[in-house]
Amino acid sequence: MRKLSLDAVAREQMKHAMENSNQRSAKTVYGGHERVLRQSVIALVQGAVMGDHLSPGEATLHVLQGRIRLTAGKDSWDCRTGDLLDIPADRHSVTALEPSVVLLTVAKP
């Protein structure tokens, strides 16, 4: 059994994001390439974008801090702290509307 503070990881990743030229930082906190389930904490400074991409499997995005916009085609969803969003299978992008940290959960097929 392992216990992890998502708040502590979020603070650490936001610090790294603020120092990185791409304005984001991520850390896998569970799973990885060898497992079906993967969870990653991703920090984005305000205005940072995770460009158009596909998800490698079923996925959700839980906003731990801040506000983000997920866009897929002509549709978009604004989410804030505490919101959980199903990520569409279509190409999508994420934009930080303010400094934000999310928990991305992916279950690979």
N, CA, C and O atoms as CSV, one atom per row, in Angstrom:
chain,resi,resn,atom,element,x,y,z
A,1,MET,N,N,0.857,-1.179,0.000
A,1,MET,CA,C,0.000,0.000,0.000
A,1,MET,C,C,0.890,1.224,0.000
A,1,MET,O,O,1.884,1.293,0.722
A,2,ARG,N,N,0.515,2.179,-0.817
A,2,ARG,CA,C,1.281,3.425,-0.924
A,2,ARG,C,C,0.327,4.590,-0.734
A,2,ARG,O,O,-0.787,4.587,-1.258
A,3,LYS,N,N,0.764,5.574,0.010
A,3,LYS,CA,C,-0.036,6.781,0.226
A,3,LYS,C,C,0.716,7.959,-0.393
A,3,LYS,O,O,1.938,8.058,-0.280
A,4,LEU,N,N,-0.023,8.839,-1.041
A,4,LEU,CA,C,0.575,9.959,-1.749
A,4,LEU,C,C,-0.278,11.198,-1.544
A,4,LEU,O,O,-1.505,11.117,-1.605
A,5,SER,N,N,0.340,12.330,-1.304
A,5,SER,CA,C,-0.385,13.593,-1.183
A,5,SER,C,C,-0.458,14.252,-2.555
A,5,SER,O,O,0.551,14.735,-3.070
A,6,LEU,N,N,-1.651,14.271,-3.146
A,6,LEU,CA,C,-1.821,14.938,-4.438
A,6,LEU,C,C,-1.591,16.441,-4.302
A,6,LEU,O,O,-1.131,17.081,-5.247
A,7,ASP,N,N,-1.908,17.015,-3.131
A,7,ASP,CA,C,-1.658,18.439,-2.912
A,7,ASP,C,C,-0.165,18.738,-2.992
A,7,ASP,O,O,0.240,19.729,-3.600
A,8,ALA,N,N,0.653,17.886,-2.381
A,8,ALA,CA,C,2.107,18.092,-2.403
A,8,ALA,C,C,2.646,17.930,-3.820
A,8,ALA,O,O,3.486,18.717,-4.256
A,9,VAL,N,N,2.172,16.918,-4.540
A,9,VAL,CA,C,2.616,16.707,-5.924
A,9,VAL,C,C,2.173,17.891,-6.786
A,9,VAL,O,O,2.927,18.347,-7.645
A,10,ALA,N,N,0.966,18.387,-6.564
A,10,ALA,CA,C,0.459,19.530,-7.329
A,10,ALA,C,C,1.348,20.756,-7.107
A,10,ALA,O,O,1.700,21.442,-8.066
A,11,ARG,N,N,1.714,21.037,-5.858
A,11,ARG,CA,C,2.594,22.176,-5.569
A,11,ARG,C,C,3.942,22.014,-6.274
A,11,ARG,O,O,4.456,22.956,-6.876
A,12,GLU,N,N,4.507,20.803,-6.190
A,12,GLU,CA,C,5.804,20.523,-6.816
A,12,GLU,C,C,5.742,20.702,-8.334
A,12,GLU,O,O,6.636,21.305,-8.928
A,13,GLN,N,N,4.689,20.179,-8.954
A,13,GLN,CA,C,4.573,20.270,-10.404
A,13,GLN,C,C,4.306,21.697,-10.867
A,13,GLN,O,O,4.792,22.102,-11.923
A,14,MET,N,N,3.539,22.467,-10.093
A,14,MET,CA,C,3.307,23.865,-10.467
A,14,MET,C,C,4.610,24.647,-10.399
A,14,MET,O,O,4.868,25.494,-11.254
A,15,LYS,N,N,5.434,24.375,-9.391
A,15,LYS,CA,C,6.741,25.037,-9.297
A,15,LYS,C,C,7.569,24.732,-10.547
A,15,LYS,O,O,8.171,25.634,-11.129
A,16,HIS,N,N,7.601,23.455,-10.962
A,16,HIS,CA,C,8.345,23.056,-12.158
A,16,HIS,C,C,7.760,23.715,-13.417
A,16,HIS,O,O,8.507,24.162,-14.287
A,17,ALA,N,N,6.430,23.774,-13.510
A,17,ALA,CA,C,5.782,24.372,-14.678
A,17,ALA,C,C,6.161,25.840,-14.812
A,17,ALA,O,O,6.375,26.334,-15.919
A,18,MET,N,N,6.242,26.528,-13.694
A,18,MET,CA,C,6.584,27.946,-13.718
A,18,MET,C,C,8.036,28.164,-14.153
A,18,MET,O,O,8.385,29.236,-14.649
A,19,GLU,N,N,8.872,27.153,-13.968
A,19,GLU,CA,C,10.288,27.237,-14.345
A,19,GLU,C,C,10.538,26.748,-15.776
A,19,GLU,O,O,11.567,27.079,-16.364
A,20,ASN,N,N,9.609,25.961,-16.346
A,20,ASN,CA,C,9.790,25.371,-17.675
A,20,ASN,C,C,9.363,26.331,-18.779
A,20,ASN,O,O,8.394,27.076,-18.627
A,21,SER,N,N,10.092,26.306,-19.884
A,21,SER,CA,C,9.755,27.178,-21.007
A,21,SER,C,C,8.425,26.780,-21.662
A,21,SER,O,O,7.754,27.626,-22.252
A,22,ASN,N,N,8.036,25.492,-21.563
A,22,ASN,CA,C,6.761,25.070,-22.153
A,22,ASN,C,C,5.581,25.321,-21.215
A,22,ASN,O,O,4.439,25.020,-21.562
A,23,GLN,N,N,5.848,25.869,-20.035
A,23,GLN,CA,C,4.837,26.295,-19.069
A,23,GLN,C,C,3.966,25.167,-18.533
A,23,GLN,O,O,2.821,25.391,-18.141
A,24,ARG,N,N,4.504,23.968,-18.517
A,24,ARG,CA,C,3.762,22.847,-17.927
A,24,ARG,C,C,4.740,21.826,-17.381
A,24,ARG,O,O,5.925,21.826,-17.714
A,25,SER,N,N,4.212,20.951,-16.530
A,25,SER,CA,C,5.018,19.892,-15.939
A,25,SER,C,C,4.085,18.748,-15.575
A,25,SER,O,O,2.927,18.966,-15.218
A,26,ALA,N,N,4.598,17.534,-15.668
A,26,ALA,CA,C,3.761,16.365,-15.370
A,26,ALA,C,C,4.564,15.313,-14.637
A,26,ALA,O,O,5.777,15.193,-14.806
A,27,LYS,N,N,3.850,14.550,-13.813
A,27,LYS,CA,C,4.468,13.436,-13.092
A,27,LYS,C,C,3.454,12.289,-13.024
A,27,LYS,O,O,2.319,12.481,-12.587
A,28,THR,N,N,3.868,11.112,-13.453
A,28,THR,CA,C,3.020,9.931,-13.318
A,28,THR,C,C,3.062,9.499,-11.861
A,28,THR,O,O,4.135,9.270,-11.302
A,29,VAL,N,N,1.876,9.386,-11.243
A,29,VAL,CA,C,1.801,9.017,-9.833
A,29,VAL,C,C,1.325,7.590,-9.630
A,29,VAL,O,O,1.436,7.042,-8.533
A,30,TYR,N,N,0.795,6.985,-10.691
A,30,TYR,CA,C,0.403,5.578,-10.616
A,30,TYR,C,C,0.487,4.971,-12.003
A,30,TYR,O,O,0.135,5.607,-12.996
A,31,GLY,N,N,0.956,3.738,-12.060
A,31,GLY,CA,C,0.976,3.000,-13.312
A,31,GLY,C,C,2.084,3.459,-14.227
A,31,GLY,O,O,3.151,3.885,-13.785
A,32,GLY,N,N,1.813,3.365,-15.486
A,32,GLY,CA,C,2.814,3.692,-16.499
A,32,GLY,C,C,2.656,2.761,-17.670
A,32,GLY,O,O,1.583,2.196,-17.881
A,33,HIS,N,N,3.715,2.596,-18.433
A,33,HIS,CA,C,3.657,1.774,-19.648
A,33,HIS,C,C,3.374,0.299,-19.354
A,33,HIS,O,O,2.815,-0.400,-20.199
A,34,GLU,N,N,3.747,-0.170,-18.187
A,34,GLU,CA,C,3.572,-1.584,-17.873
A,34,GLU,C,C,2.197,-1.915,-17.289
A,34,GLU,O,O,1.920,-3.082,-17.015
A,35,ARG,N,N,1.337,-0.924,-17.093
A,35,ARG,CA,C,0.015,-1.142,-16.497
A,35,ARG,C,C,-1.084,-0.624,-17.417
A,35,ARG,O,O,-0.831,0.188,-18.307
A,36,VAL,N,N,-2.285,-1.094,-17.198
A,36,VAL,CA,C,-3.444,-0.628,-17.961
A,36,VAL,C,C,-3.842,0.771,-17.490
A,36,VAL,O,O,-4.171,1.634,-18.305
A,37,LEU,N,N,-3.810,0.991,-16.186
A,37,LEU,CA,C,-4.227,2.267,-15.611
A,37,LEU,C,C,-3.006,3.158,-15.379
A,37,LEU,O,O,-1.982,2.716,-14.857
A,38,ARG,N,N,-3.142,4.420,-15.778
A,38,ARG,CA,C,-2.074,5.396,-15.527
A,38,ARG,C,C,-2.718,6.681,-15.025
A,38,ARG,O,O,-3.710,7.155,-15.578
A,39,GLN,N,N,-2.130,7.239,-13.956
A,39,GLN,CA,C,-2.596,8.521,-13.431
A,39,GLN,C,C,-1.416,9.479,-13.373
A,39,GLN,O,O,-0.345,9.145,-12.867
A,40,SER,N,N,-1.636,10.674,-13.901
A,40,SER,CA,C,-0.585,11.686,-13.950
A,40,SER,C,C,-1.119,13.011,-13.429
A,40,SER,O,O,-2.249,13.402,-13.723
A,41,VAL,N,N,-0.285,13.693,-12.648
A,41,VAL,CA,C,-0.595,15.045,-12.202
A,41,VAL,C,C,0.079,15.983,-13.191
A,41,VAL,O,O,1.285,15.896,-13.422
A,42,ILE,N,N,-0.709,16.883,-13.774
A,42,ILE,CA,C,-0.208,17.815,-14.780
A,42,ILE,C,C,-0.490,19.239,-14.312
A,42,ILE,O,O,-1.626,19.588,-13.995
A,43,ALA,N,N,0.565,20.055,-14.274
A,43,ALA,CA,C,0.427,21.461,-13.900
A,43,ALA,C,C,0.622,22.320,-15.137
A,43,ALA,O,O,1.503,22.062,-15.958
A,44,LEU,N,N,-0.211,23.345,-15.259
A,44,LEU,CA,C,-0.157,24.279,-16.396
A,44,LEU,C,C,-0.240,25.696,-15.860
A,44,LEU,O,O,-1.140,26.015,-15.083
A,45,VAL,N,N,0.695,26.554,-16.270
A,45,VAL,CA,C,0.569,27.961,-15.889
A,45,VAL,C,C,-0.548,28.588,-16.725
A,45,VAL,O,O,-0.954,28.026,-17.742
A,46,GLN,N,N,-1.034,29.732,-16.303
A,46,GLN,CA,C,-2.126,30.386,-17.026
A,46,GLN,C,C,-1.743,30.609,-18.487
A,46,GLN,O,O,-0.673,31.136,-18.790
A,47,GLY,N,N,-2.636,30.197,-19.384
A,47,GLY,CA,C,-2.411,30.344,-20.816
A,47,GLY,C,C,-1.699,29.174,-21.468
A,47,GLY,O,O,-1.657,29.090,-22.695
A,48,ALA,N,N,-1.140,28.270,-20.677
A,48,ALA,CA,C,-0.455,27.104,-21.244
A,48,ALA,C,C,-1.461,26.196,-21.938
A,48,ALA,O,O,-2.613,26.087,-21.520
A,49,VAL,N,N,-1.005,25.546,-23.009
A,49,VAL,CA,C,-1.877,24.687,-23.813
A,49,VAL,C,C,-1.230,23.324,-23.993
A,49,VAL,O,O,-0.042,23.213,-24.296
A,50,MET,N,N,-2.032,22.300,-23.800
A,50,MET,CA,C,-1.646,20.951,-24.220
A,50,MET,C,C,-2.301,20.800,-25.584
A,50,MET,O,O,-3.515,20.619,-25.677
A,51,GLY,N,N,-1.507,20.873,-26.636
A,51,GLY,CA,C,-2.016,20.919,-28.002
A,51,GLY,C,C,-2.870,19.734,-28.387
A,51,GLY,O,O,-2.957,18.736,-27.672
A,52,ASP,N,N,-3.493,19.874,-29.531
A,52,ASP,CA,C,-4.397,18.886,-30.101
A,52,ASP,C,C,-3.764,17.488,-30.092
A,52,ASP,O,O,-2.682,17.288,-30.643
A,53,HIS,N,N,-4.447,16.524,-29.462
A,53,HIS,CA,C,-3.920,15.160,-29.374
A,53,HIS,C,C,-5.068,14.172,-29.159
A,53,HIS,O,O,-6.198,14.571,-28.877
A,54,LEU,N,N,-4.766,12.891,-29.295
A,54,LEU,CA,C,-5.712,11.812,-29.009
A,54,LEU,C,C,-5.347,11.159,-27.696
A,54,LEU,O,O,-4.181,11.155,-27.304
A,55,SER,N,N,-6.322,10.613,-27.022
A,55,SER,CA,C,-6.081,9.856,-25.798
A,55,SER,C,C,-5.804,8.404,-26.168
A,55,SER,O,O,-6.447,7.864,-27.069
A,56,PRO,N,N,-4.847,7.759,-25.477
A,56,PRO,CA,C,-4.531,6.369,-25.797
A,56,PRO,C,C,-5.539,5.359,-25.255
A,56,PRO,O,O,-5.331,4.155,-25.398
A,57,GLY,N,N,-6.609,5.815,-24.645
A,57,GLY,CA,C,-7.634,4.922,-24.096
A,57,GLY,C,C,-8.709,5.750,-23.419
A,57,GLY,O,O,-8.770,6.967,-23.589
A,58,GLU,N,N,-9.560,5.079,-22.647
A,58,GLU,CA,C,-10.569,5.816,-21.883
A,58,GLU,C,C,-9.849,6.719,-20.893
A,58,GLU,O,O,-8.845,6.327,-20.299
A,59,ALA,N,N,-10.374,7.942,-20.716
A,59,ALA,CA,C,-9.667,8.883,-19.855
A,59,ALA,C,C,-10.616,9.869,-19.188
A,59,ALA,O,O,-11.682,10.193,-19.714
A,60,THR,N,N,-10.198,10.337,-18.017
A,60,THR,CA,C,-10.905,11.401,-17.309
A,60,THR,C,C,-9.889,12.449,-16.877
A,60,THR,O,O,-8.692,12.183,-16.770
A,61,LEU,N,N,-10.403,13.640,-16.635
A,61,LEU,CA,C,-9.588,14.743,-16.166
A,61,LEU,C,C,-10.262,15.312,-14.927
A,61,LEU,O,O,-11.400,15.776,-14.993
A,62,HIS,N,N,-9.563,15.278,-13.797
A,62,HIS,CA,C,-10.077,15.811,-12.533
A,62,HIS,C,C,-9.287,17.077,-12.225
A,62,HIS,O,O,-8.067,17.027,-12.067
A,63,VAL,N,N,-9.975,18.205,-12.139
A,63,VAL,CA,C,-9.302,19.479,-11.865
A,63,VAL,C,C,-9.039,19.569,-10.358
A,63,VAL,O,O,-9.965,19.664,-9.552
A,64,LEU,N,N,-7.750,19.536,-10.001
A,64,LEU,CA,C,-7.354,19.635,-8.596
A,64,LEU,C,C,-7.261,21.085,-8.148
A,64,LEU,O,O,-7.575,21.411,-7.003
A,65,GLN,N,N,-6.826,21.960,-9.063
A,65,GLN,CA,C,-6.696,23.390,-8.774
A,65,GLN,C,C,-6.910,24.173,-10.062
A,65,GLN,O,O,-6.484,23.737,-11.132
A,66,GLY,N,N,-7.556,25.307,-9.966
A,66,GLY,CA,C,-7.644,26.206,-11.107
A,66,GLY,C,C,-8.848,25.998,-12.000
A,66,GLY,O,O,-9.859,25.418,-11.605
A,67,ARG,N,N,-8.702,26.503,-13.245
A,67,ARG,CA,C,-9.748,26.390,-14.261
A,67,ARG,C,C,-9.101,26.063,-15.597
A,67,ARG,O,O,-8.083,26.646,-15.970
A,68,ILE,N,N,-9.705,25.126,-16.309
A,68,ILE,CA,C,-9.192,24.711,-17.619
A,68,ILE,C,C,-10.331,24.685,-18.632
A,68,ILE,O,O,-11.507,24.687,-18.268
A,69,ARG,N,N,-9.962,24.662,-19.899
A,69,ARG,CA,C,-10.933,24.472,-20.982
A,69,ARG,C,C,-10.455,23.292,-21.818
A,69,ARG,O,O,-9.322,23.281,-22.299
A,70,LEU,N,N,-11.321,22.305,-21.988
A,70,LEU,CA,C,-11.045,21.182,-22.874
A,70,LEU,C,C,-11.832,21.425,-24.149
A,70,LEU,O,O,-13.038,21.663,-24.103
A,71,THR,N,N,-11.153,21.365,-25.286
A,71,THR,CA,C,-11.792,21.612,-26.575
A,71,THR,C,C,-11.628,20.393,-27.459
A,71,THR,O,O,-10.528,19.858,-27.596
A,72,ALA,N,N,-12.735,19.953,-28.064
A,72,ALA,CA,C,-12.734,18.841,-29.021
A,72,ALA,C,C,-13.585,19.279,-30.206
A,72,ALA,O,O,-14.808,19.369,-30.104
A,73,GLY,N,N,-12.928,19.550,-31.331
A,73,GLY,CA,C,-13.656,20.042,-32.496
A,73,GLY,C,C,-14.297,21.373,-32.183
A,73,GLY,O,O,-13.619,22.303,-31.746
A,74,LYS,N,N,-15.608,21.479,-32.404
A,74,LYS,CA,C,-16.331,22.729,-32.154
A,74,LYS,C,C,-16.872,22.813,-30.726
A,74,LYS,O,O,-17.426,23.839,-30.332
A,75,ASP,N,N,-16.715,21.742,-29.954
A,75,ASP,CA,C,-17.225,21.707,-28.583
A,75,ASP,C,C,-16.124,22.067,-27.593
A,75,ASP,O,O,-14.950,21.768,-27.813
A,76,SER,N,N,-16.524,22.716,-26.496
A,76,SER,CA,C,-15.575,22.986,-25.421
A,76,SER,C,C,-16.302,22.944,-24.086
A,76,SER,O,O,-17.505,23.191,-23.997
A,77,TRP,N,N,-15.533,22.623,-23.051
A,77,TRP,CA,C,-16.059,22.513,-21.699
A,77,TRP,C,C,-15.112,23.248,-20.772
A,77,TRP,O,O,-13.908,22.994,-20.785
A,78,ASP,N,N,-15.646,24.160,-19.964
A,78,ASP,CA,C,-14.857,24.840,-18.946
A,78,ASP,C,C,-15.054,24.095,-17.635
A,78,ASP,O,O,-16.178,23.771,-17.253
A,79,CYS,N,N,-13.955,23.829,-16.958
A,79,CYS,CA,C,-13.993,23.078,-15.702
A,79,CYS,C,C,-13.182,23.828,-14.653
A,79,CYS,O,O,-12.237,24.548,-14.973
A,80,ARG,N,N,-13.569,23.644,-13.404
A,80,ARG,CA,C,-12.859,24.301,-12.311
A,80,ARG,C,C,-12.574,23.292,-11.203
A,80,ARG,O,O,-12.978,22.132,-11.281
A,81,THR,N,N,-11.881,23.747,-10.185
A,81,THR,CA,C,-11.495,22.885,-9.070
A,81,THR,C,C,-12.660,21.995,-8.640
A,81,THR,O,O,-13.764,22.471,-8.377
A,82,GLY,N,N,-12.388,20.703,-8.577
A,82,GLY,CA,C,-13.382,19.726,-8.140
A,82,GLY,C,C,-14.141,19.059,-9.266
A,82,GLY,O,O,-14.783,18.032,-9.044
A,83,ASP,N,N,-14.088,19.613,-10.475
A,83,ASP,CA,C,-14.817,19.027,-11.598
A,83,ASP,C,C,-14.084,17.806,-12.156
A,83,ASP,O,O,-12.855,17.742,-12.167
A,84,LEU,N,N,-14.877,16.845,-12.616
A,84,LEU,CA,C,-14.367,15.644,-13.273
A,84,LEU,C,C,-14.991,15.585,-14.657
A,84,LEU,O,O,-16.208,15.693,-14.803
A,85,LEU,N,N,-14.164,15.417,-15.660
A,85,LEU,CA,C,-14.626,15.445,-17.040
A,85,LEU,C,C,-14.206,14.172,-17.753
A,85,LEU,O,O,-13.047,13.764,-17.672
A,86,ASP,N,N,-15.147,13.541,-18.457
A,86,ASP,CA,C,-14.806,12.429,-19.352
A,86,ASP,C,C,-14.143,13.030,-20.576
A,86,ASP,O,O,-14.689,13.953,-21.181
A,87,ILE,N,N,-12.984,12.530,-20.951
A,87,ILE,CA,C,-12.287,13.051,-22.120
A,87,ILE,C,C,-12.826,12.346,-23.355
A,87,ILE,O,O,-12.865,11.117,-23.398
A,88,PRO,N,N,-13.243,13.110,-24.361
A,88,PRO,CA,C,-13.785,12.481,-25.571
A,88,PRO,C,C,-12.703,11.717,-26.320
A,88,PRO,O,O,-11.515,12.016,-26.197
A,89,ALA,N,N,-13.130,10.724,-27.099
A,89,ALA,CA,C,-12.194,9.917,-27.886
A,89,ALA,C,C,-11.626,10.705,-29.065
A,89,ALA,O,O,-10.604,10.322,-29.634
A,90,ASP,N,N,-12.284,11.801,-29.432
A,90,ASP,CA,C,-11.828,12.642,-30.544
A,90,ASP,C,C,-10.576,13.424,-30.153
A,90,ASP,O,O,-10.227,13.510,-28.976
A,91,ARG,N,N,-9.909,13.992,-31.155
A,91,ARG,CA,C,-8.771,14.873,-30.902
A,91,ARG,C,C,-9.248,16.013,-30.009
A,91,ARG,O,O,-10.356,16.523,-30.172
A,92,HIS,N,N,-8.405,16.401,-29.073
A,92,HIS,CA,C,-8.785,17.436,-28.126
A,92,HIS,C,C,-7.547,18.190,-27.649
A,92,HIS,O,O,-6.416,17.747,-27.850
A,93,SER,N,N,-7.782,19.339,-27.015
A,93,SER,CA,C,-6.706,20.123,-26.413
A,93,SER,C,C,-7.185,20.648,-25.069
A,93,SER,O,O,-8.383,20.693,-24.789
A,94,VAL,N,N,-6.218,21.046,-24.240
A,94,VAL,CA,C,-6.527,21.597,-22.921
A,94,VAL,C,C,-5.791,22.921,-22.784
A,94,VAL,O,O,-4.603,23.021,-23.090
A,95,THR,N,N,-6.519,23.940,-22.316
A,95,THR,CA,C,-5.945,25.262,-22.080
A,95,THR,C,C,-6.175,25.644,-20.629
A,95,THR,O,O,-7.279,25.481,-20.110
A,96,ALA,N,N,-5.137,26.153,-19.970
A,96,ALA,CA,C,-5.270,26.625,-18.591
A,96,ALA,C,C,-5.798,28.054,-18.603
A,96,ALA,O,O,-5.131,28.957,-19.109
A,97,LEU,N,N,-6.979,28.263,-18.055
A,97,LEU,CA,C,-7.572,29.596,-17.982
A,97,LEU,C,C,-6.984,30.391,-16.819
A,97,LEU,O,O,-7.091,31.617,-16.769
A,98,GLU,N,N,-6.367,29.677,-15.892
A,98,GLU,CA,C,-5.619,30.246,-14.777
A,98,GLU,C,C,-4.619,29.165,-14.360
A,98,GLU,O,O,-4.723,28.036,-14.841
A,99,PRO,N,N,-3.661,29.465,-13.487
A,99,PRO,CA,C,-2.745,28.396,-13.079
A,99,PRO,C,C,-3.560,27.194,-12.596
A,99,PRO,O,O,-4.418,27.330,-11.725
A,100,SER,N,N,-3.287,26.017,-13.167
A,100,SER,CA,C,-4.145,24.857,-12.929
A,100,SER,C,C,-3.327,23.576,-12.775
A,100,SER,O,O,-2.238,23.428,-13.328
A,101,VAL,N,N,-3.900,22.662,-12.000
A,101,VAL,CA,C,-3.325,21.326,-11.842
A,101,VAL,C,C,-4.458,20.328,-12.020
A,101,VAL,O,O,-5.524,20.474,-11.423
A,102,VAL,N,N,-4.222,19.312,-12.845
A,102,VAL,CA,C,-5.234,18.289,-13.107
A,102,VAL,C,C,-4.658,16.905,-12.843
A,102,VAL,O,O,-3.446,16.691,-12.890
A,103,LEU,N,N,-5.553,15.985,-12.566
A,103,LEU,CA,C,-5.200,14.565,-12.446
A,103,LEU,C,C,-5.787,13.888,-13.666
A,103,LEU,O,O,-7.005,13.783,-13.807
A,104,LEU,N,N,-4.908,13.425,-14.553
A,104,LEU,CA,C,-5.315,12.708,-15.761
A,104,LEU,C,C,-5.281,11.222,-15.460
A,104,LEU,O,O,-4.252,10.692,-15.041
A,105,THR,N,N,-6.409,10.543,-15.674
A,105,THR,CA,C,-6.491,9.095,-15.503
A,105,THR,C,C,-6.788,8.467,-16.846
A,105,THR,O,O,-7.767,8.824,-17.501
A,106,VAL,N,N,-5.941,7.525,-17.262
A,106,VAL,CA,C,-6.102,6.851,-18.548
A,106,VAL,C,C,-6.088,5.346,-18.328
A,106,VAL,O,O,-5.211,4.815,-17.647
A,107,ALA,N,N,-7.073,4.665,-18.912
A,107,ALA,CA,C,-7.112,3.203,-18.930
A,107,ALA,C,C,-6.869,2.783,-20.377
A,107,ALA,O,O,-7.735,2.956,-21.234
A,108,LYS,N,N,-5.692,2.232,-20.642
A,108,LYS,CA,C,-5.353,1.834,-22.006
A,108,LYS,C,C,-6.081,0.544,-22.383
A,108,LYS,O,O,-6.272,-0.334,-21.541
A,109,PRO,N,N,-6.488,0.431,-23.660
A,109,PRO,CA,C,-7.215,-0.777,-24.071
A,109,PRO,C,C,-6.292,-1.998,-24.070
A,109,PRO,O,O,-6.730,-3.104,-24.390
